[in-house]
């Protein structure tokens, strides 16, 4: 499934892709932080620092999207990537269904 990137403006498309990847990395960092908090491997001051850093990262990404006018491009790219990941996960979890569709 191809990603839909604004062909009229390659700069916005490329910047949108980079920011979408930053958002994905940020989301993964948040999940890792939550897991570390739940298993008790972070001290209170580490939790506070990590929370501030993630909020700052959120703000910086949002500011970049607004300043560069790529909010919609990032959303479209994230939607496309989400569909690809959903398809891959579905194929891994339900291989027989996919084999039947190919036959």
N, CA, C and O atoms as CSV, one atom per row, in Angstrom:
chain,resi,resn,atom,element,x,y,z
A,1,UNK,N,N,0.847,-1.157,0.000
A,1,UNK,CA,C,0.000,0.000,0.000
A,1,UNK,C,C,0.905,1.236,0.000
A,1,UNK,O,O,1.651,1.445,0.957
A,2,UNK,N,N,0.853,2.047,-1.041
A,2,UNK,CA,C,1.721,3.217,-1.108
A,2,UNK,C,C,1.267,4.318,-0.161
A,2,UNK,O,O,0.077,4.475,0.114
A,3,UNK,N,N,2.249,5.081,0.336
A,3,UNK,CA,C,1.932,6.230,1.160
A,3,UNK,C,C,1.551,7.388,0.253
A,3,UNK,O,O,2.169,7.584,-0.793
A,4,UNK,N,N,0.555,8.148,0.636
A,4,UNK,CA,C,0.151,9.297,-0.155
A,4,UNK,C,C,0.872,10.536,0.366
A,4,UNK,O,O,0.579,11.032,1.454
A,5,UNK,N,N,1.818,11.025,-0.431
A,5,UNK,CA,C,2.568,12.219,-0.081
A,5,UNK,C,C,2.237,13.273,-1.117
A,5,UNK,O,O,2.187,12.978,-2.311
A,6,UNK,N,N,2.013,14.487,-0.676
A,6,UNK,CA,C,1.668,15.591,-1.560
A,6,UNK,C,C,2.728,15.748,-2.646
A,6,UNK,O,O,3.813,16.270,-2.389
A,7,UNK,N,N,2.413,15.294,-3.861
A,7,UNK,CA,C,3.363,15.354,-4.964
A,7,UNK,C,C,3.648,16.779,-5.404
A,7,UNK,O,O,4.714,17.055,-5.954
A,8,UNK,N,N,2.700,17.698,-5.167
A,8,UNK,CA,C,2.895,19.093,-5.560
A,8,UNK,C,C,3.947,19.788,-4.711
A,8,UNK,O,O,4.507,20.805,-5.120
A,9,UNK,N,N,4.210,19.257,-3.564
A,9,UNK,CA,C,5.159,19.922,-2.684
A,9,UNK,C,C,6.018,18.878,-1.987
A,9,UNK,O,O,5.708,18.437,-0.880
A,10,UNK,N,N,7.092,18.493,-2.643
A,10,UNK,CA,C,7.959,17.441,-2.117
A,10,UNK,C,C,8.528,17.808,-0.757
A,10,UNK,O,O,8.679,16.948,0.110
A,11,UNK,N,N,8.845,19.086,-0.567
A,11,UNK,CA,C,9.383,19.520,0.729
A,11,UNK,C,C,8.405,19.204,1.845
A,11,UNK,O,O,8.795,18.653,2.874
A,12,UNK,N,N,7.134,19.548,1.652
A,12,UNK,CA,C,6.136,19.267,2.684
A,12,UNK,C,C,5.965,17.769,2.881
A,12,UNK,O,O,5.791,17.293,4.002
A,13,UNK,N,N,6.017,17.026,1.765
A,13,UNK,CA,C,5.871,15.579,1.878
A,13,UNK,C,C,7.008,14.955,2.655
A,13,UNK,O,O,6.786,14.112,3.524
A,14,UNK,N,N,8.236,15.369,2.343
A,14,UNK,CA,C,9.400,14.821,3.028
A,14,UNK,C,C,9.432,15.257,4.485
A,14,UNK,O,O,9.687,14.447,5.376
A,15,UNK,N,N,9.174,16.529,4.724
A,15,UNK,CA,C,9.134,17.022,6.096
A,15,UNK,C,C,8.004,16.349,6.875
A,15,UNK,O,O,8.163,16.021,8.050
A,16,UNK,N,N,6.864,16.146,6.215
A,16,UNK,CA,C,5.760,15.448,6.858
A,16,UNK,C,C,6.144,14.033,7.258
A,16,UNK,O,O,5.774,13.564,8.334
A,17,UNK,N,N,6.892,13.349,6.383
A,17,UNK,CA,C,7.345,11.992,6.692
A,17,UNK,C,C,8.291,11.995,7.881
A,17,UNK,O,O,8.161,11.163,8.779
A,18,UNK,N,N,9.238,12.921,7.897
A,18,UNK,CA,C,10.190,12.992,9.007
A,18,UNK,C,C,9.461,13.267,10.319
A,18,UNK,O,O,9.749,12.632,11.334
A,19,UNK,N,N,8.530,14.199,10.306
A,19,UNK,CA,C,7.793,14.518,11.538
A,19,UNK,C,C,6.904,13.353,11.950
A,19,UNK,O,O,6.759,13.080,13.141
A,20,UNK,N,N,6.305,12.661,10.983
A,20,UNK,CA,C,5.491,11.483,11.319
A,20,UNK,C,C,6.354,10.427,11.999
A,20,UNK,O,O,5.924,9.798,12.966
A,21,UNK,N,N,7.565,10.233,11.498
A,21,UNK,CA,C,8.471,9.271,12.134
A,21,UNK,C,C,8.865,9.726,13.537
A,21,UNK,O,O,8.979,8.903,14.445
A,22,UNK,N,N,9.072,11.031,13.721
A,22,UNK,CA,C,9.346,11.554,15.066
A,22,UNK,C,C,8.180,11.275,16.010
A,22,UNK,O,O,8.384,10.907,17.167
A,23,UNK,N,N,6.960,11.452,15.509
A,23,UNK,CA,C,5.789,11.167,16.340
A,23,UNK,C,C,5.725,9.694,16.726
A,23,UNK,O,O,5.376,9.359,17.858
A,24,UNK,N,N,6.059,8.827,15.795
A,24,UNK,CA,C,6.039,7.389,16.084
A,24,UNK,C,C,7.085,7.048,17.145
A,24,UNK,O,O,6.817,6.277,18.066
A,25,UNK,N,N,8.273,7.626,17.007
A,25,UNK,CA,C,9.324,7.395,18.007
A,25,UNK,C,C,8.885,7.936,19.361
A,25,UNK,O,O,9.088,7.288,20.388
A,26,UNK,N,N,8.281,9.127,19.364
A,26,UNK,CA,C,7.773,9.729,20.607
A,26,UNK,C,C,6.735,8.806,21.259
A,26,UNK,O,O,6.766,8.593,22.471
A,27,UNK,N,N,5.825,8.266,20.457
A,27,UNK,CA,C,4.806,7.355,20.991
A,27,UNK,C,C,5.449,6.109,21.600
A,27,UNK,O,O,5.016,5.625,22.646
A,28,UNK,N,N,6.485,5.596,20.937
A,28,UNK,CA,C,7.185,4.420,21.471
A,28,UNK,C,C,7.887,4.763,22.787
A,28,UNK,O,O,7.889,3.957,23.718
A,29,UNK,N,N,8.482,5.954,22.866
A,29,UNK,CA,C,9.121,6.384,24.110
A,29,UNK,C,C,8.108,6.511,25.245
A,29,UNK,O,O,8.398,6.148,26.385
A,30,UNK,N,N,6.918,7.028,24.930
A,30,UNK,CA,C,5.870,7.140,25.946
A,30,UNK,C,C,5.453,5.766,26.462
A,30,UNK,O,O,5.286,5.569,27.665
A,31,UNK,N,N,5.287,4.819,25.536
A,31,UNK,CA,C,4.912,3.463,25.954
A,31,UNK,C,C,5.993,2.837,26.829
A,31,UNK,O,O,5.693,2.180,27.826
A,32,UNK,N,N,7.246,3.044,26.450
A,32,UNK,CA,C,8.352,2.510,27.248
A,32,UNK,C,C,8.383,3.173,28.627
A,32,UNK,O,O,8.612,2.502,29.633
A,33,UNK,N,N,8.156,4.474,28.677
A,33,UNK,CA,C,8.140,5.182,29.960
A,33,UNK,C,C,7.024,4.652,30.853
A,33,UNK,O,O,7.230,4.422,32.045
A,34,UNK,N,N,5.837,4.459,30.270
A,34,UNK,CA,C,4.727,3.921,31.061
A,34,UNK,C,C,5.043,2.529,31.596
A,34,UNK,O,O,4.736,2.216,32.746
A,35,UNK,N,N,5.652,1.704,30.768
A,35,UNK,CA,C,6.008,0.355,31.217
A,35,UNK,C,C,7.023,0.415,32.361
A,35,UNK,O,O,6.920,-0.338,33.329
A,36,UNK,N,N,8.001,1.313,32.244
A,36,UNK,CA,C,8.997,1.449,33.310
A,36,UNK,C,C,8.372,1.995,34.586
A,36,UNK,O,O,8.768,1.610,35.686
A,37,UNK,N,N,7.392,2.896,34.447
A,37,UNK,CA,C,6.707,3.415,35.633
A,37,UNK,C,C,5.923,2.301,36.316
A,37,UNK,O,O,5.949,2.169,37.540
A,38,UNK,N,N,5.226,1.500,35.512
A,38,UNK,CA,C,4.403,0.429,36.074
A,38,UNK,C,C,5.236,-0.643,36.760
A,38,UNK,O,O,4.801,-1.220,37.756
A,39,UNK,N,N,6.436,-0.917,36.236
A,39,UNK,CA,C,7.244,-1.957,36.882
A,39,UNK,C,C,8.118,-1.396,38.002
A,39,UNK,O,O,8.887,-2.132,38.622
A,40,UNK,N,N,8.001,-0.098,38.260
A,40,UNK,CA,C,8.686,0.500,39.399
A,40,UNK,C,C,10.168,0.751,39.202
A,40,UNK,O,O,10.891,0.931,40.182
A,41,UNK,N,N,10.640,0.767,37.967
A,41,UNK,CA,C,12.076,0.950,37.741
A,41,UNK,C,C,12.492,2.417,37.618
A,41,UNK,O,O,13.657,2.712,37.351
A,42,UNK,N,N,11.541,3.334,37.813
A,42,UNK,CA,C,11.861,4.761,37.775
A,42,UNK,C,C,11.590,5.386,39.135
A,42,UNK,O,O,10.598,5.082,39.797
A,43,UNK,N,N,12.497,6.267,39.532
A,43,UNK,CA,C,12.284,7.014,40.766
A,43,UNK,C,C,11.391,8.209,40.458
A,43,UNK,O,O,11.212,8.581,39.298
A,44,UNK,N,N,10.838,8.800,41.501
A,44,UNK,CA,C,9.899,9.917,41.332
A,44,UNK,C,C,10.507,11.061,40.528
A,44,UNK,O,O,9.853,11.602,39.636
A,45,UNK,N,N,11.751,11.437,40.830
A,45,UNK,CA,C,12.371,12.541,40.097
A,45,UNK,C,C,12.615,12.176,38.631
A,45,UNK,O,O,12.557,13.048,37.764
A,46,UNK,N,N,12.884,10.910,38.343
A,46,UNK,CA,C,13.054,10.465,36.957
A,46,UNK,C,C,11.729,10.524,36.197
A,46,UNK,O,O,11.694,10.883,35.020
A,47,UNK,N,N,10.652,10.170,36.875
A,47,UNK,CA,C,9.320,10.241,36.265
A,47,UNK,C,C,8.994,11.678,35.909
A,47,UNK,O,O,8.493,11.951,34.818
A,48,UNK,N,N,9.274,12.597,36.816
A,48,UNK,CA,C,8.995,14.009,36.559
A,48,UNK,C,C,9.834,14.535,35.392
A,48,UNK,O,O,9.310,15.224,34.516
A,49,UNK,N,N,11.128,14.217,35.375
A,49,UNK,CA,C,11.997,14.660,34.275
A,49,UNK,C,C,11.553,14.082,32.950
A,49,UNK,O,O,11.531,14.781,31.937
A,50,UNK,N,N,11.199,12.809,32.954
A,50,UNK,CA,C,10.761,12.144,31.732
A,50,UNK,C,C,9.446,12.751,31.237
A,50,UNK,O,O,9.264,12.963,30.038
A,51,UNK,N,N,8.541,13.024,32.163
A,51,UNK,CA,C,7.271,13.651,31.796
A,51,UNK,C,C,7.483,15.021,31.172
A,51,UNK,O,O,6.865,15.345,30.158
A,52,UNK,N,N,8.359,15.831,31.775
A,52,UNK,CA,C,8.666,17.154,31.205
A,52,UNK,C,C,9.288,17.023,29.826
A,52,UNK,O,O,8.920,17.753,28.906
A,53,UNK,N,N,10.223,16.103,29.678
A,53,UNK,CA,C,10.895,15.927,28.388
A,53,UNK,C,C,9.903,15.505,27.304
A,53,UNK,O,O,9.980,15.991,26.175
A,54,UNK,N,N,8.983,14.618,27.631
A,54,UNK,CA,C,7.997,14.177,26.650
A,54,UNK,C,C,7.016,15.297,26.302
A,54,UNK,O,O,6.617,15.432,25.146
A,55,UNK,N,N,6.627,16.099,27.292
A,55,UNK,CA,C,5.760,17.253,27.012
A,55,UNK,C,C,6.478,18.265,26.125
A,55,UNK,O,O,5.885,18.817,25.198
A,56,UNK,N,N,7.758,18.506,26.413
A,56,UNK,CA,C,8.538,19.428,25.588
A,56,UNK,C,C,8.650,18.910,24.153
A,56,UNK,O,O,8.555,19.680,23.198
A,57,UNK,N,N,8.849,17.615,24.015
A,57,UNK,CA,C,8.930,17.013,22.689
A,57,UNK,C,C,7.601,17.151,21.953
A,57,UNK,O,O,7.575,17.468,20.764
A,58,UNK,N,N,6.502,16.913,22.657
A,58,UNK,CA,C,5.170,17.111,22.062
A,58,UNK,C,C,5.006,18.534,21.538
A,58,UNK,O,O,4.584,18.749,20.403
A,59,UNK,N,N,5.350,19.501,22.390
A,59,UNK,CA,C,5.216,20.911,22.000
A,59,UNK,C,C,6.089,21.242,20.795
A,59,UNK,O,O,5.644,21.920,19.869
A,60,UNK,N,N,7.325,20.767,20.807
A,60,UNK,CA,C,8.250,21.057,19.707
A,60,UNK,C,C,7.742,20.484,18.391
A,60,UNK,O,O,7.824,21.142,17.355
A,61,UNK,N,N,7.221,19.270,18.426
A,61,UNK,CA,C,6.690,18.650,17.209
A,61,UNK,C,C,5.471,19.420,16.713
A,61,UNK,O,O,5.349,19.684,15.516
A,62,UNK,N,N,4.577,19.780,17.617
A,62,UNK,CA,C,3.389,20.536,17.218
A,62,UNK,C,C,3.769,21.894,16.628
A,62,UNK,O,O,3.192,22.326,15.630
A,63,UNK,N,N,4.742,22.566,17.250
A,63,UNK,CA,C,5.202,23.856,16.722
A,63,UNK,C,C,5.788,23.694,15.321
A,63,UNK,O,O,5.511,24.504,14.436
A,64,UNK,N,N,6.601,22.645,15.116
A,64,UNK,CA,C,7.185,22.390,13.793
A,64,UNK,C,C,6.103,22.194,12.744
A,64,UNK,O,O,6.175,22.749,11.648
A,65,UNK,N,N,5.098,21.395,13.094
A,65,UNK,CA,C,4.025,21.132,12.139
A,65,UNK,C,C,3.302,22.419,11.763
A,65,UNK,O,O,3.014,22.656,10.590
A,66,UNK,N,N,3.011,23.247,12.759
A,66,UNK,CA,C,2.298,24.500,12.496
A,66,UNK,C,C,3.165,25.481,11.711
A,66,UNK,O,O,2.708,26.076,10.736
A,67,UNK,N,N,4.414,25.648,12.137
A,67,UNK,CA,C,5.308,26.596,11.458
A,67,UNK,C,C,5.535,26.230,10.001
A,67,UNK,O,O,5.616,27.107,9.140
A,68,UNK,N,N,5.638,24.942,9.726
A,68,UNK,CA,C,5.935,24.483,8.377
A,68,UNK,C,C,4.680,24.193,7.559
A,68,UNK,O,O,4.766,23.913,6.364
A,69,UNK,N,N,3.524,24.258,8.197
A,69,UNK,CA,C,2.272,24.005,7.493
A,69,UNK,C,C,2.117,22.575,7.005
A,69,UNK,O,O,1.591,22.339,5.917
A,70,UNK,N,N,2.576,21.614,7.815
A,70,UNK,CA,C,2.538,20.211,7.388
A,70,UNK,C,C,1.626,19.346,8.262
A,70,UNK,O,O,1.711,18.118,8.224
A,71,UNK,N,N,0.759,19.979,9.042
A,71,UNK,CA,C,-0.108,19.215,9.942
A,71,UNK,C,C,-0.919,18.170,9.182
A,71,UNK,O,O,-0.996,17.017,9.606
A,72,UNK,N,N,-1.520,18.564,8.071
A,72,UNK,CA,C,-2.345,17.630,7.294
A,72,UNK,C,C,-1.483,16.544,6.628
A,72,UNK,O,O,-1.887,15.383,6.564
A,73,UNK,N,N,-0.302,16.922,6.136
A,73,UNK,CA,C,0.599,15.930,5.529
A,73,UNK,C,C,1.001,14.869,6.543
A,73,UNK,O,O,1.013,13.677,6.236
A,74,UNK,N,N,1.330,15.312,7.759
A,74,UNK,CA,C,1.719,14.376,8.818
A,74,UNK,C,C,0.562,13.445,9.136
A,74,UNK,O,O,0.760,12.241,9.295
A,75,UNK,N,N,-0.638,13.988,9.232
A,75,UNK,CA,C,-1.814,13.157,9.521
A,75,UNK,C,C,-2.021,12.108,8.432
A,75,UNK,O,O,-2.275,10.942,8.732
A,76,UNK,N,N,-1.912,12.520,7.168
A,76,UNK,CA,C,-2.094,11.577,6.058
A,76,UNK,C,C,-1.030,10.491,6.067
A,76,UNK,O,O,-1.329,9.322,5.823
A,77,UNK,N,N,0.202,10.870,6.345
A,77,UNK,CA,C,1.289,9.888,6.387
A,77,UNK,C,C,1.086,8.927,7.545
A,77,UNK,O,O,1.239,7.716,7.385
A,78,UNK,N,N,0.737,9.467,8.729
A,78,UNK,CA,C,0.484,8.597,9.887
A,78,UNK,C,C,-0.656,7.627,9.605
A,78,UNK,O,O,-0.575,6.453,9.966
A,79,UNK,N,N,-1.722,8.110,8.961
A,79,UNK,CA,C,-2.841,7.228,8.616
A,79,UNK,C,C,-2.368,6.113,7.689
A,79,UNK,O,O,-2.727,4.952,7.885
A,80,UNK,N,N,-1.569,6.453,6.687
A,80,UNK,CA,C,-1.046,5.448,5.763
A,80,UNK,C,C,-0.154,4.445,6.463
A,80,UNK,O,O,-0.262,3.242,6.221
A,81,UNK,N,N,0.730,4.925,7.330
A,81,UNK,CA,C,1.615,4.023,8.080
A,81,UNK,C,C,0.820,3.140,9.027
A,81,UNK,O,O,1.126,1.958,9.185
A,82,UNK,N,N,-0.200,3.713,9.659
A,82,UNK,CA,C,-1.043,2.918,10.559
A,82,UNK,C,C,-1.729,1.781,9.807
A,82,UNK,O,O,-1.815,0.661,10.311
A,83,UNK,N,N,-2.216,2.072,8.601
A,83,UNK,CA,C,-2.872,1.022,7.802
A,83,UNK,C,C,-1.877,-0.076,7.435
A,83,UNK,O,O,-2.211,-1.260,7.481
A,84,UNK,N,N,-0.664,0.314,7.075
A,84,UNK,CA,C,0.362,-0.675,6.724
A,84,UNK,C,C,0.673,-1.557,7.928
A,84,UNK,O,O,0.725,-2.781,7.808
A,85,UNK,N,N,0.878,-0.941,9.076
A,85,UNK,CA,C,1.184,-1.707,10.293
A,85,UNK,C,C,0.023,-2.618,10.651
A,85,UNK,O,O,0.234,-3.776,11.008
A,86,UNK,N,N,-1.203,-2.109,10.559
A,86,UNK,CA,C,-2.372,-2.954,10.847
A,86,UNK,C,C,-2.420,-4.166,9.925
A,86,UNK,O,O,-2.707,-5.276,10.375
A,87,UNK,N,N,-2.140,-3.963,8.637
A,87,UNK,CA,C,-2.132,-5.079,7.680
A,87,UNK,C,C,-1.052,-6.104,8.033
A,87,UNK,O,O,-1.299,-7.309,7.997
A,88,UNK,N,N,0.134,-5.625,8.371
A,88,UNK,CA,C,1.236,-6.539,8.703
A,88,UNK,C,C,0.906,-7.336,9.961
A,88,UNK,O,O,1.103,-8.551,10.004
A,89,UNK,N,N,0.405,-6.651,10.979
A,89,UNK,CA,C,0.046,-7.339,12.221
A,89,UNK,C,C,-1.061,-8.352,11.962
A,89,UNK,O,O,-1.018,-9.466,12.484
A,90,UNK,N,N,-2.048,-7.973,11.163
A,90,UNK,CA,C,-3.137,-8.887,10.841
A,90,UNK,C,C,-2.609,-10.118,10.096
A,90,UNK,O,O,-3.054,-11.238,10.350
A,91,UNK,N,N,-1.675,-9.911,9.191
A,91,UNK,CA,C,-1.099,-11.056,8.460
A,91,UNK,C,C,-0.322,-11.980,9.387
A,91,UNK,O,O,-0.337,-13.198,9.215
A,92,UNK,N,N,0.352,-11.399,10.364
A,92,UNK,CA,C,1.109,-12.216,11.312
A,92,UNK,C,C,0.174,-12.995,12.219
A,92,UNK,O,O,0.405,-14.173,12.493
A,93,UNK,N,N,-0.885,-12.337,12.685
A,93,UNK,CA,C,-1.806,-12.975,13.622
A,93,UNK,C,C,-2.802,-13.905,12.940
A,93,UNK,O,O,-3.304,-14.833,13.574
A,94,UNK,N,N,-3.101,-13.677,11.659
A,94,UNK,CA,C,-4.085,-14.475,10.931
A,94,UNK,C,C,-3.531,-14.945,9.579
A,94,UNK,O,O,-4.089,-14.604,8.536
A,95,UNK,N,N,-2.450,-15.715,9.585
A,95,UNK,CA,C,-1.825,-16.095,8.306
A,95,UNK,C,C,-2.729,-16.948,7.412
A,95,UNK,O,O,-2.643,-16.849,6.188
A,96,UNK,N,N,-3.570,-17.760,7.981
A,96,UNK,CA,C,-4.436,-18.623,7.158
A,96,UNK,C,C,-5.431,-17.803,6.354
A,96,UNK,O,O,-5.686,-18.105,5.189
A,97,UNK,N,N,-5.991,-16.774,6.963
A,97,UNK,CA,C,-6.945,-15.937,6.250
A,97,UNK,C,C,-6.280,-15.288,5.040
A,97,UNK,O,O,-6.884,-15.211,3.970
A,98,UNK,N,N,-5.042,-14.819,5.198
A,98,UNK,CA,C,-4.338,-14.188,4.090
A,98,UNK,C,C,-3.979,-15.210,3.014
A,98,UNK,O,O,-4.020,-14.895,1.825
A,99,UNK,N,N,-3.625,-16.438,3.422
A,99,UNK,CA,C,-3.315,-17.487,2.442
A,99,UNK,C,C,-4.548,-17.812,1.611
A,99,UNK,O,O,-4.444,-18.036,0.405
A,100,UNK,N,N,-5.718,-17.838,2.250
A,100,UNK,CA,C,-6.959,-18.133,1.539
A,100,UNK,C,C,-7.264,-17.035,0.521
A,100,UNK,O,O,-7.740,-17.327,-0.576
A,101,UNK,N,N,-6.998,-15.775,0.871
A,101,UNK,CA,C,-7.272,-14.677,-0.042
A,101,UNK,C,C,-6.349,-14.710,-1.253
A,101,UNK,O,O,-6.748,-14.298,-2.342
A,102,UNK,N,N,-5.123,-15.192,-1.080
A,102,UNK,CA,C,-4.165,-15.261,-2.193
A,102,UNK,C,C,-4.549,-16.383,-3.140
A,102,UNK,O,O,-4.383,-16.250,-4.353
A,103,UNK,N,N,-5.060,-17.489,-2.606
A,103,UNK,CA,C,-5.427,-18.646,-3.452
A,103,UNK,C,C,-6.588,-18.370,-4.301
A,103,UNK,O,O,-7.016,-19.237,-5.063
